[in-house]
């Protein structure tokens, strides 16, 4: 139950509607040419798209910036990009799979990112507040006659991007 609660919070941070759940980064920011880069449908992402995204992120957010994408985007798109001297831009250490970087920026894999979409930003500018500590309760009374046990996880939380300028979206048009 705790793992499912963490998954719900993670998904809400990226995709939450703001109605009965936190406002996610993707729907909570107005994306335009000042904070988003697109590549043409039917083509793959390329080196210039990533560099253009990095150019849009203000300098003060670069120190803590990370790329967030799903596994399909990383291994189906990013991993294939090479520089002009045929070196991959994606650094992967088989001994430390958590130490993944693109152009020196850490990469976070998240299954709740849409395909063909990358977020770049300083995620310390997403604020999430728990109004009360998450709890997991158990009740043996609901299924007294049948011997069933009921579990409930409850988290009262809200969140939203605090500064839209701390995020850049790179996605397929």
N, C-alpha and C positions, 0 to 999 in steps of 0.2 A: 504494500500500500504506500509506503514511504517513497519507493522508487516511482510509482505512478504519479504521486503528487509532484515529485521533482520534474518529471516529464511534462506534466501540465503547466508548471511554471515556466519551464524552458520554452515550450511552444508559445505560451502567451507573450513572453518577452519578444519573440520574433514576429508573431502573427496575431496577437490578441486584438480583438475588436474594440475593447474599451467598455463594452456593455456586459456587466457581470464578470468581467475579467480585466486584467491589466491591458493597457493600450500597447500594442506591439510596435516595434521599430518600423517594420515595413508598411503597415497601414497608418501609423501615427505621424509620419513625416510626409510633407508634400515634396515629391520628387520632380525636379526639373533640370535644366541644363547646368544650373549652378551647383548641383550636388549629385548628379547621376550621369553615367556613361552608358551608352547602349552600343551593341554590335548588331549587325544585320541578321535577321532570321535566316536560318538555313546555312549560316556560316559559323565557324568556331570562334571563340574568344582568342584574341592574340595579345602579344606583348604590349602593343601600343594601347590597347584598352585598359590594361592594368596600370600602365604608367599614367595614362590620362586620369584614371581614378585617383591615383596617388597625388596628382597635381591639384585635384579639386579639394583634397582634405587640407584644411588650414594647418600651418606649421605647428601650432601649439598642441595639436592632437596626435602628431606622429610618434612621439615617444611611447605612448601606450596603445598605438593602433594595432589592430589584428584584422586578418581576413577571416570571414566566416562563410562557409559554404557547405553543401552536402557532399557526400563521398562521390556521387556521380559526377558532379562538377569538377571536383579535384582530379580524379583519376581519368575521367572521360574528356576533360578539356584542358585544365591547367598543366597537368603532368606532361602533356604533349607539346607544350610551347618551349621552343629553344631560342637562344640568342643567335645572332648572326654567325658566331663561331661554333654553333651547334651544341652549346652547353645548355642543359635544362635550367629553367629559372626556378624550378621547385627543388628545394633541398630536402632530401629524405634520408634519415639515418636509420637503417634497419635495426641497430642496437638500441635505439631510443626513438620509438615510433611517435612519441609525444612531441619530439623536437622537430616539427615540420615548419619550414619557412618558405615564403615567396619573396624574393628580392629583399631578404633580411627581416621581413615582418612575419610574426607567428601566424599559424593557420589553425583555426578551430573548426573541426568537423561537427556538423549538426544536422541530423536527419530531418529537422523541421524547416530547413531553408528550402525554398522552391528550387526546382531544377533550373539551370541556366541563370542563376542569380547569385551574386556575391555581395556581402556587406563588408565594408571597410570602415573601421572607426575605432574610437576610444569608448569602450563600453562602460567606463566609469561614469559616463554621462547618461546612462539609463538608470533611473531611480526606481527601486522596488521596495515597497514598505509592507511589512507584515503587521497588521493591526493587533494580532495576537499570535503567539507561537503556534505553529502547525501542531495538530494533535491527531492521534490515532486512538479511537475508542473501540471497545468490544462490548457486545451485549449478548448474553445467553438467554435473555427473557423473550426475545422476539420469536424464537423457535423452540419454546419450552417443551411442547409436546413431541416434536420431532428430533430434538437434540441438536438443532442447528445453532451455529454461532454466527452473529452478524458483526462485521467490522466496518468502521467508518473513519475515513480520513477527512480532516477539515483544515483548510487554510484560508484565512481572511487576509487578502493582500490586494494591493493596487500598485500600479507602476505605469511609467510612461517615459519617453525620451525627454531628458531635461533640456538638451541643446541639440537642435536638428543639425547645426553646422558641424557637429562632431562625427557625423556619419556620411558615407558616400555609398551609393548603390551602383553596382556594375551589373548590367543584365542584358539579355537578348531582347531586341525590339519586337 
